[in-house]
């Protein structure tokens, strides 16, 4: 019995120190099979729009810790929008991205080199990939959306390594989650 205690303590430390990874793996496991339907694929395409939007807003506000509350409120918004079935979450996220980009252009932040301009380029690239994936034939759309998720994982890990724009815990969570979702999109049929 005493030999199990150090192992349990070690595991507890690992989970405590890597809680974003544990959370990402848990969330990804709960979503397994969701990409098999057209609605599931559309939902993952819409969430792909959300990921760079959160980075864009965090950069605009210059508040790294804003990513977590933004994520929670965005998931709540997705739930409400899907329940009401009046407007697609992709339309809402695209409109919000446009508003933030115009705001950044008006206050001059978009014209200056820095995190906001980089996030604006990311928003445009990932947003285009997500929207094309949503509009394409489901067979092709699945791979385009998967590519977007995988490329966003790289984006997350670069931000984690550089320790910029969003909280490190958020970048870690997002990178692991992105890889898991990309793998699900590619390997589930």
C-alpha positions in Angstrom: 0.0 0.0 0.0 2.8 2.4 0.8 4.5 1.8 -2.5 1.3 3.1 -4.3 1.3 6.4 -2.6 4.4 7.9 -4.3 3.0 6.8 -7.7 -0.4 8.4 -6.9 1.4 11.6 -5.8 3.5 11.6 -8.9 0.4 11.3 -11.1 -1.4 14.0 -9.2 1.5 16.3 -9.8 1.6 15.5 -13.5 -2.2 16.2 -13.8 -1.9 19.4 -11.7 1.0 20.7 -13.8 -0.5 19.6 -17.1 -4.2 20.3 -16.4 -4.7 22.0 -19.8 -3.5 18.8 -21.5 -5.8 16.7 -19.3 -8.7 18.9 -20.0 -8.1 18.9 -23.8 -7.8 15.1 -23.9 -11.0 14.8 -21.9 -12.9 17.2 -24.1 -11.6 15.5 -27.2 -12.6 12.1 -25.9 -16.1 13.4 -25.3 -16.4 14.6 -28.8 -15.3 11.3 -30.5 -17.8 10.4 -33.2 -19.2 13.9 -33.5 -17.5 14.5 -36.9 -19.3 11.5 -38.6 -22.4 13.5 -39.4 -22.8 16.6 -41.6 -24.0 18.5 -38.5 -21.0 17.4 -36.5 -18.6 18.5 -39.3 -20.4 21.8 -39.6 -20.0 22.4 -35.8 -16.3 21.6 -36.0 -16.0 24.0 -38.9 -17.7 26.7 -36.9 -15.6 26.1 -33.9 -12.5 26.4 -36.2 -13.7 30.0 -36.8 -13.8 30.6 -33.1 -10.2 29.6 -32.4 -8.5 32.4 -34.2 -11.2 34.9 -33.2 -10.3 34.3 -29.5 -6.6 35.0 -30.3 -7.7 38.1 -32.2 -9.8 39.5 -29.4 -7.2 38.7 -26.8 -4.6 40.6 -28.9 -7.0 43.5 -29.4 -7.7 43.8 -25.7 -4.0 43.1 -24.9 -5.3 40.8 -22.2 -3.8 37.3 -22.3 -6.0 35.9 -19.6 -9.1 36.9 -21.5 -8.9 33.8 -23.7 -10.4 31.4 -21.0 -13.5 33.6 -20.3 -13.9 34.3 -24.0 -13.8 30.5 -24.7 -16.4 29.8 -22.0 -18.8 32.5 -23.2 -18.3 31.4 -26.9 -19.2 27.8 -26.1 -22.3 29.2 -24.3 -23.1 31.3 -27.4 -22.7 28.3 -29.7 -25.1 26.3 -27.5 -27.7 29.1 -27.6 -27.3 29.8 -31.3 -27.7 26.1 -32.1 -30.7 25.8 -29.8 -32.4 28.8 -31.4 -31.5 27.7 -34.9 -32.0 31.2 -36.3 -28.5 32.1 -37.3 -25.4 29.9 -37.8 -22.6 30.4 -35.3 -20.2 30.7 -38.3 -22.1 33.9 -39.4 -21.9 35.3 -35.8 -18.2 34.5 -35.5 -17.4 35.9 -38.9 -19.3 39.1 -38.1 -17.5 39.5 -34.8 -14.2 39.0 -36.5 -15.0 41.7 -39.0 -16.0 44.1 -36.2 -12.8 43.5 -34.3 -10.7 43.8 -37.5 -12.5 47.1 -38.4 -12.0 48.3 -34.8 -8.3 47.5 -35.1 -8.1 49.4 -38.4 -9.9 52.4 -37.1 -7.6 52.8 -34.0 -4.5 52.1 -36.1 -3.5 48.9 -34.4 -3.9 47.0 -37.6 -1.4 49.2 -39.4 1.3 48.7 -36.8 3.5 45.7 -36.7 2.7 43.6 -33.6 0.5 40.9 -32.2 -2.8 42.3 -33.4 -1.7 42.4 -37.0 -0.4 38.9 -36.8 -3.6 37.7 -35.3 -5.6 39.5 -38.0 -3.7 37.5 -40.6 -4.3 34.3 -38.7 -8.0 35.1 -38.5 -8.2 35.7 -42.2 -6.3 32.5 -43.1 -8.0 30.2 -40.6 -11.4 31.8 -41.3 -11.0 31.3 -45.0 -10.1 27.7 -44.5 -13.0 27.1 -42.2 -15.5 28.8 -44.4 -14.3 27.1 -47.6 -14.4 23.8 -45.7 -18.0 24.5 -44.6 -19.1 25.3 -48.1 -17.2 22.5 -49.9 -18.5 19.0 -50.6 -18.5 17.1 -47.2 -15.7 14.7 -48.3 -13.3 17.6 -49.2 -14.7 19.8 -46.5 -13.7 17.3 -43.8 -10.1 17.4 -44.9 -10.0 21.2 -45.2 -11.5 21.6 -41.7 -9.0 19.0 -40.4 -6.1 20.9 -42.0 -7.4 24.1 -40.3 -7.5 22.4 -36.9 -4.0 20.9 -37.4 -2.5 24.2 -38.6 -4.1 26.0 -35.7 -2.4 23.5 -33.4 0.9 24.6 -34.8 -0.2 28.2 -34.2 -1.0 27.4 -30.6 2.3 25.7 -30.0 4.2 28.6 -31.5 2.3 31.0 -29.2 2.9 28.6 -26.2 6.7 28.6 -27.0 6.9 32.3 -27.5 4.6 32.9 -24.5 2.5 35.6 -26.2 -1.0 36.8 -26.9 -3.0 34.2 -24.8 -2.3 32.5 -21.5 0.1 29.6 -21.7 -2.5 27.3 -20.2 -4.9 28.3 -23.0 -2.3 27.8 -25.8 -1.4 24.3 -24.4 -5.1 23.3 -24.1 -5.9 24.5 -27.5 -2.9 22.9 -29.2 -3.7 19.5 -27.8 -7.4 19.8 -28.4 -6.8 20.9 -32.0 -4.6 17.9 -32.8 -7.1 15.5 -31.4 -10.0 17.1 -33.4 -7.9 17.1 -36.6 -7.1 13.4 -36.1 -10.7 12.6 -35.5 -11.7 14.4 -38.7 -9.1 12.5 -40.7 -9.4 9.1 -39.2 -13.2 8.7 -38.6 -15.3 7.8 -41.5 
